[in-house]
Amino acid sequence: MPLFETVSPHVERLNLNWKYPFGIEIPVGIYMMQQQNEDYYLLDSGIESMCPDIIFALASFFDHEICKDYSFKQIQQQIQHFNLQLKSKSTQNNFILDSKFSTSVSNLLQTNLKGFCVTHFHLDHCGSLKQLYHLSNQSVPIYCHENEVEFIRDGKSIKQQPSSAFAFKLGKLFLSDCNLGNLPCQTLSTLFDTFQPSTSTAPLIDSSTSSSSTNPNSKWKCHNCPGHTPGSACYYHEDDKILLCGDAVMNLWNKLGPSTSVATPDPVAAAQNFKTMCNLIPFDTLLPSHDPSNGVPRDVVMKYISKMK
């Protein structure tokens, strides 16, 4: 079974495969970000079917009783029942969730996670968010960039985004939403110092575009890199010098490239904001969400952006 693996002192990654037709598999990264006080935040949640994998990996990482009392197959069955409950419009149904399992999962999430963080609202990043939030007994808060709130909390569809990009207009014909069901969420600025896109050449930590958080001593900083989505959020750890960039770029087959065009309403802004961000942040390693490697060294990233138009 896939488990969380350490990629830096404050980052654990669970890499799961999203299976496409014709045998194509796309790696999807799910992360735990650790604060210096040892608090953990789960970053992204893959597609909906990955929820059992996440629960099992979390239980294994934290050595929780749930992975001792239940096999992975049993966890899958319980999550399937839980999903049916969430989707049922009736308050009464025949799908009964094991009360011991429900209590154990709630304890696992509430005890070990301080929040669910989001890079952006797409279904391969928020697909399991609804299940995880309700499995935590709605006690673990959700954090996203302020420009993603309308998609996660207010139910705005991916298809409602304005765009002049032909590929995205075509993508609207078949793109699906997460159907998160109006989840309550808080803005990342209440958790980390956040930075908006800037044309400044000053280092990010000195940028005047920052907003102060309620946790100014955090080594984690959040940078908004719009284009793929309005509130695409990238997370940088000052000591580890690692940048978790979501879908700002992808590193499929060990080759850096732009995010999927059919799901990107403003590819020009996405490219420019990524380039600006990389010039501002003194990272050593870039870790895209779709990347089978242990990260991309800075020199490779800078060579890539030097060739961008």
C-alpha positions in Angstrom: 0.0 0.0 0.0 1.3 3.5 -0.8 2.3 5.4 2.4 3.5 8.9 3.3 7.2 9.3 2.5 9.5 12.1 3.8 10.7 14.5 1.0 12.0 17.2 3.4 12.2 17.7 7.2 8.7 19.3 7.2 7.0 17.6 4.2 5.6 14.1 3.9 4.1 13.0 0.5 1.6 10.3 -0.4 1.8 9.7 -4.2 -1.2 8.0 -5.7 -1.9 7.1 -9.3 -5.0 8.5 -11.1 -5.8 5.9 -13.7 -6.9 7.1 -17.1 -8.1 5.0 -20.1 -5.5 3.2 -22.3 -3.4 2.3 -19.2 -2.3 5.9 -18.6 -1.5 6.7 -14.9 -1.0 10.3 -13.6 0.7 10.7 -10.2 -1.3 12.8 -7.7 0.6 14.2 -4.7 -1.1 14.5 -1.3 1.1 16.2 1.4 1.4 16.7 5.1 3.0 20.0 6.0 4.5 20.2 9.4 4.8 23.3 11.5 7.8 23.9 13.7 5.5 23.1 16.7 4.8 19.7 15.1 1.3 20.5 14.0 0.3 18.9 10.7 -1.8 20.2 7.9 -3.0 17.9 5.1 -2.5 19.6 1.7 -4.9 18.4 -1.1 -6.9 15.2 -1.1 -6.7 13.7 -4.6 -9.8 12.3 -6.4 -12.8 11.0 -4.5 -11.8 7.3 -4.8 -8.5 8.1 -3.0 -10.1 8.7 0.4 -9.5 5.2 1.7 -5.9 5.4 0.7 -5.5 8.7 2.5 -7.1 7.3 5.7 -5.0 4.2 5.6 -1.8 6.2 5.0 -2.6 8.7 7.8 -3.4 5.9 10.2 -0.1 4.2 9.3 1.9 7.4 9.7 0.5 8.3 13.1 0.5 4.6 14.2 -3.3 4.9 14.8 -5.4 1.9 15.9 -7.6 2.1 12.8 -4.9 0.5 10.6 -4.6 -2.3 13.2 -8.3 -2.9 13.6 -9.3 -2.7 9.9 -7.8 -4.0 6.7 -7.5 -1.7 3.8 -10.4 -3.5 2.1 -12.6 -3.0 5.2 -11.7 0.7 5.2 -12.7 0.9 1.5 -16.0 -0.7 2.3 -16.7 1.7 5.1 -15.8 4.7 3.0 -18.1 3.5 0.3 -21.0 3.3 2.7 -20.1 6.7 4.0 -20.1 8.2 0.5 -23.5 6.8 -0.1 -24.7 8.4 3.1 -23.3 11.8 2.0 -24.9 11.5 -1.4 -28.3 10.3 -0.2 -30.9 13.0 -0.2 -33.0 11.2 2.4 -32.1 11.4 6.0 -32.8 7.7 6.3 -31.1 5.1 4.3 -29.9 1.5 4.5 -26.2 2.2 4.5 -25.0 1.8 8.1 -21.5 3.0 9.0 -19.7 1.0 11.7 -19.9 3.3 14.7 -16.5 2.1 15.9 -15.0 2.9 12.5 -16.6 6.3 12.4 -15.3 7.2 15.9 -11.8 5.9 15.1 -11.5 7.9 11.9 -12.9 11.1 13.5 -10.3 10.6 16.3 -7.5 10.1 13.8 -8.3 13.3 11.9 -9.1 15.5 14.9 -6.1 14.4 16.9 -3.5 14.6 14.3 -4.5 17.3 11.8 -4.9 21.0 12.4 -6.4 21.7 9.0 -7.1 20.7 5.4 -5.2 23.0 3.1 -5.9 23.3 -0.6 -3.8 24.3 -3.6 -6.8 24.7 -5.8 -10.4 23.5 -6.2 -10.1 21.0 -9.1 -11.4 17.4 -8.5 -8.0 15.8 -8.5 -7.0 18.0 -5.6 -10.2 18.4 -3.6 -12.0 15.1 -4.6 -11.9 13.6 -1.1 -12.1 16.9 0.8 -15.9 16.6 1.5 -15.5 13.0 2.9 -12.5 13.9 5.0 -14.2 17.0 6.4 -17.3 15.1 7.4 -15.3 12.1 8.6 -13.6 14.5 11.0 -17.1 15.3 12.4 -16.7 18.7 10.7 -14.1 19.6 13.2 -10.9 20.0 11.1 -11.1 23.4 9.4 -10.5 23.9 5.6 -8.1 26.6 4.3 -7.9 27.9 0.8 -6.9 31.1 -1.0 -9.5 33.8 -0.8 -10.0 33.5 -4.6 -11.0 29.8 -4.3 -13.6 30.4 -1.7 -16.4 30.9 -4.2 -15.7 27.4 -5.7 -15.3 25.5 -2.4 -17.8 27.3 -0.1 -20.3 28.8 -2.6 -20.5 26.0 -5.2 -19.3 28.0 -8.2 -18.7 25.7 -11.2 -15.4 25.4 -13.0 -17.4 26.1 -16.2 -18.4 29.6 -14.9 -14.9 30.9 -15.2 -14.5 33.4 -18.0 -11.8 32.6 -20.6 -10.7 33.5 -24.0 -8.5 30.4 -24.3 -9.8 28.0 -26.9 -8.6 24.9 -25.1 -10.4 25.8 -21.9 -13.6 26.7 -23.8 -13.3 23.2 -25.3 -12.6 21.7 -21.9 -15.8 23.2 -20.5 -17.7 20.6 -22.5 -16.4 17.7 -20.4 -14.8 19.1 -17.2 -16.4 18.0 -14.0 -16.8 19.7 -10.6 -16.0 18.3 -7.2 -19.5 18.8 -5.9 -18.1 19.8 -2.6 -21.5 20.9 -1.3 -20.8 24.3 0.0 -18.0 23.4 2.5 -17.2 26.1 5.0 -13.6 27.3 4.6 -11.2 29.9 5.9 -8.7 31.9 3.9 -5.1 31.0 4.0 -4.2 34.5 5.2 -5.5 33.5 8.6 -3.0 30.7 8.8 0.2 31.7 6.9 1.7 34.9 5.5 0.4 35.1 1.9 1.8 36.9 -1.1 0.0 38.0 -4.2 1.6 38.2 -7.7 4.1 41.0 -8.0 6.4 42.4 -10.7 8.9 43.3 -7.9 12.4 41.9 -8.2 12.8 41.9 -4.4 12.9 38.5 -2.5 9.5 37.3 -1.6 10.2 37.6 2.1 10.6 41.3 1.6 7.7 41.8 -0.7 5.2 44.6 0.0 2.4 42.4 -1.4 2.2 40.2 1.7 -0.6 40.0 4.1 0.1 39.1 7.7 -1.4 36.0 9.2 -2.4 35.1 12.8 0.7 32.9 12.8 3.5 35.2 11.7 6.2 32.8 13.1 5.3 30.0 10.7 8.1 29.0 8.4 5.4 28.2 5.8 4.5 31.0 3.4 1.7 31.0 0.8 2.1 32.5 -2.7 -0.9 33.0 -5.0 -0.1 32.0 -8.6 -3.3 32.6 -10.6 -3.9 31.4 -14.1 -4.7 27.7 -13.7 -7.3 28.8 -11.2 -7.9 32.3 -9.7 -6.7 31.2 -6.2 -4.0 28.7 -7.1 -1.9 28.5 -3.9 1.8 27.5 -3.7 3.4 26.7 -0.3 7.0 27.5 0.5 8.9 26.4 3.6 11.7 28.8 4.5 14.0 26.3 6.2 13.5 23.3 3.9 13.6 25.6 0.8 11.0 23.5 -0.8 8.1 24.9 -2.9 4.9 22.9 -3.3 3.5 24.4 -6.4 0.3 22.5 -7.1 -0.5 22.6 -10.8 1.4 25.8 -11.5 3.5 23.4 -13.6 3.6 19.6 -13.9 6.6 17.3 -14.1 5.1 14.3 -15.8 7.6 11.8 -17.2 10.3 13.9 -15.6 9.8 16.8 -17.9 8.5 20.2 -16.7 5.5 21.6 -18.6 2.5 23.9 -18.1 -0.7 22.8 -16.4 -3.3 21.1 -18.5 -4.6 23.6 -21.1 -8.2 22.3 -21.1 -8.4 23.1 -17.4 -6.5 26.4 -17.4 -8.6 29.5 -18.2 -5.7 31.9 -18.4 -2.5 30.1 -19.6 -0.6 33.3 -20.2 -1.1 34.5 -16.7 -0.3 31.1 -15.3 3.1 31.1 -17.1 3.9 34.6 -16.2 3.0 34.3 -12.5 4.9 31.1 -12.2 8.0 32.7 -13.7 7.7 35.7 -11.4 7.2 33.5 -8.3 10.3 31.4 -9.1 12.4 34.5 -9.4 11.1 35.8 -6.1 11.3 32.7 -3.9 14.8 31.3 -3.0 13.7 27.6 -3.2 16.1 24.7 -3.8 13.5 22.2 -4.7 10.2 22.5 -6.6 7.6 19.8 -6.1 4.6 19.9 -8.5 1.5 17.9 -7.5 1.8 15.7 -10.6 5.4 14.5 -10.3 6.7 11.0 -9.8 10.2 12.2 -8.7 11.4 13.6 -5.4 11.3 17.1 -6.7 12.9 19.3 -9.4 16.2 21.1 -8.5 16.2 24.9 -8.8 18.7 25.0 -11.7 16.4 22.8 -13.8 13.4 25.0 -13.0 15.3 28.2 -13.8 16.4 26.7 -17.1 12.8 25.9 -17.9 11.5 29.4 -17.2 14.3 31.0 -19.2 12.8 29.4 -22.2 9.3 30.5 -21.5 7.9 33.3 -23.7 
